[in-house]
């Protein structure tokens, strides 16, 4: 069985782990109706459209 000859430093082990713990930015797409950036396969919170159809009736804030 292989045994390490020297102790692995904290910096070396943590930098190796940190390479696999990176956060990714969400992939956003542009809404076809209003141009707002939304997550794919989600209803646009600004206009209420999904795949070119009105699915939510949003009330005006005024």
N, C-alpha and C positions, 0 to 999 in steps of 0.2 A: 504494500500500500504506500502511495506517495505521501510524504510528510514535508511541509515547508521547512526549509533550512533556517529562514529568518522570519521574524515577526513582520507582518504586513502593517505598514503605518496607517494611521487614520485617514490621512490625506489620500493615499493611494486607493484604499478600499472605498472611501466615500466618493471619489471622483469616478470610479468605475461604476458605482451604483447610480450616480446622478445622471449618467449618460442615458439610462433607461427610464428615468423618471421625468423626462421633459414633458411639459404641457404643450399641446398643439392648439393653434388658433382654429376656431370653428370655421368650416367652409361655408361661406355665405353666398347666396345668389341674389340677383336683382329681381324684384317683383315685376311681373310683366305689365301690370296695370299702373302702379304709381312710381315704380323705380326705387322703392325702399329696399334695403338689404335685409333679407330674412333667411332663416335656416331652411335647407331643402326639405320638402314634404311637410311644411307647416303653413298654416293660414297666416297671411300678412296681418299684423296687428294694426297697421295704419289704415288700410282700406277694406279689409275683410274678404279679400279675394283668395281663391286657391285654384290653380290651374286655369285661370281665365274666367272663373265663375264666381259670382257673389255667394258666399256661404255664411257670412256673418253680417247682421244688420248692426252697424255701429252708430251710436248716438253722437250727435255733434256736441263738442265741449262748450260751445257758446250759449 
